[in-house]
Amino acid sequence: MSIENRVGVVAKITAAPGKRAELAAALMTAQDHVAKESGTIHYILNEDAVDENLLWMWEMYTDQDALTAHMGAQWFKDWGPSLAPFMGGRPELIFVKPLGGKGC
């Protein structure tokens, strides 16, 4: 499978103090929806090994249309506000384009 059209997102997500576990659980509720998205290749939540209030989401999509569909889905629009009580600020999104490597 060619990677030339793929797009990725690295999201730095800061939890409110002491709310990382609750934020992680709330973020994981997206997995059922993401599993049904044909254009979503990877959607992986990680906790930071050092910062107790930091989570990282790594996402990979088949192309820009798949990313746009993911972020524009009604479930996504409804889900986002449910995260607010656990957030320590707005997520920082970094958009990337893979060049190659294992798992691409």
C-alpha positions, 0 to 999 in steps of 0.5 A: 500500500502506497504511503504517498497520500497518507497524513498523520496527526500527533496530538499533545493532550494535557489533562487537568491536574490529577485528571489524566486517567479520566481523560484517557478513559474519555479519549478511549471511548472514541475507539468504537467509532474509529474502528468503523472508519475505513480511512483511519489506519492508526489511532493510538493513545499514549501516556507520557512517561514523565509528565503525569498530566500529559497524553499523546495521540498518534493518528494515521489516515489513508489521505486528507479526505479520511482525516477530514471525514474523521474530524467532521463526523457527528460523533466527533463533534458530540464527543469533543465537548465531553472531554472538557471537564478533564482537559488542562487546555486545548490539544496541540495538533501537529500534522505530519506526512509519513516518508517511510518506515515499519508500519507505514 
